[in-house]
Amino acid sequence: MILKVKVKPNSKQQAIIVEEDGSFTVRLKSPPVDGKANQELVQLLSKQLGVPKSQVMIRSGQTSKIKRIEVPD
């Protein structure tokens, strides 16, 4: 399954918000430096979806705010 995710780094609190179009907005505490925000995103999504971190992959948007994330069905 592919998820469309908009990331907002440097937020005060972590949050996952489901938008009306089915995409996600994820607020992260980490800054977008040295991949820290991406690591936090993978960790947060794996915990929320109940899958191992190794199965959550960023397919596109490694350095962008809009990312496509692949997770198992």
Backbone torsions as a table, in degrees:
resi	resn	phi	psi	omega
1	MET	NA	137.6	179.6
2	ILE	-108.3	127.9	178.5
3	LEU	-108.8	138.4	172.9
4	LYS	-95.3	122.5	-173.5
5	VAL	-127.5	131.9	171.4
6	LYS	-105.0	124.4	-174.8
7	VAL	-103.5	136.3	174.8
8	LYS	-122.1	94.3	-179.8
9	PRO	-75.2	169.5	179.0
10	ASN	60.8	31.3	176.3
11	SER	-84.3	160.1	179.8
12	LYS	-74.2	-30.9	-179.2
13	GLN	-134.1	152.3	174.0
14	GLN	-79.2	139.3	177.0
15	ALA	-159.4	147.2	172.8
16	ILE	-119.2	121.4	-177.8
17	ILE	-117.6	127.1	177.3
18	VAL	-90.7	121.9	-178.8
19	GLU	-84.5	166.7	-178.3
20	GLU	-62.4	-30.9	-178.8
21	ASP	-83.7	3.6	179.0
22	GLY	93.0	-5.5	177.5
23	SER	-82.5	173.8	-178.7
24	PHE	-120.9	144.7	167.0
25	THR	-113.5	125.4	-177.3
26	VAL	-119.4	122.7	176.7
27	ARG	-95.3	127.3	-176.8
28	LEU	-120.8	146.5	177.8
29	LYS	-79.0	-29.8	-174.8
30	SER	-71.4	149.1	174.1
31	PRO	-79.2	157.6	178.8
32	PRO	-81.2	57.5	-177.3
33	VAL	-125.6	133.1	176.9
34	ASP	54.2	31.0	176.8
35	GLY	75.2	10.3	-178.0
36	LYS	-64.2	-40.7	179.3
37	ALA	-66.3	-39.1	178.2
38	ASN	-64.2	-40.3	178.4
39	GLN	-63.8	-43.5	178.7
40	GLU	-64.6	-39.2	178.6
41	LEU	-60.6	-48.6	179.9
42	VAL	-61.2	-43.8	-179.7
43	GLN	-63.1	-45.7	-178.5
44	LEU	-65.7	-45.1	179.4
45	LEU	-65.9	-39.7	-179.9
46	SER	-64.6	-39.7	178.4
47	LYS	-66.6	-45.0	-177.6
48	GLN	-66.6	-39.0	-176.3
49	LEU	-91.2	-9.0	178.2
50	GLY	71.8	35.4	177.1
51	VAL	-123.8	156.1	177.2
52	PRO	-63.7	149.3	179.6
53	LYS	-58.6	-31.9	-177.9
54	SER	-66.6	-17.3	-178.9
55	GLN	-97.4	-2.5	177.3
56	VAL	-98.9	114.2	-175.7
57	MET	-122.9	135.8	174.4
58	ILE	-84.0	109.4	-177.0
59	ARG	-82.8	-35.1	176.4
60	SER	-152.8	155.1	179.0
61	GLY	90.9	29.9	-178.3
62	GLN	-52.0	-38.7	-178.6
63	THR	-113.7	14.5	-177.4
64	SER	-110.3	162.1	175.6
65	LYS	-77.3	-24.8	177.3
66	ILE	-98.6	121.3	-176.1
67	LYS	-126.9	154.3	172.3
68	ARG	-113.1	118.4	-175.0
69	ILE	-110.8	133.0	176.7
70	GLU	-104.1	128.5	175.8
71	VAL	-132.5	153.2	178.6
72	PRO	-68.1	152.0	179.5
73	ASP	-71.0	NA	NA
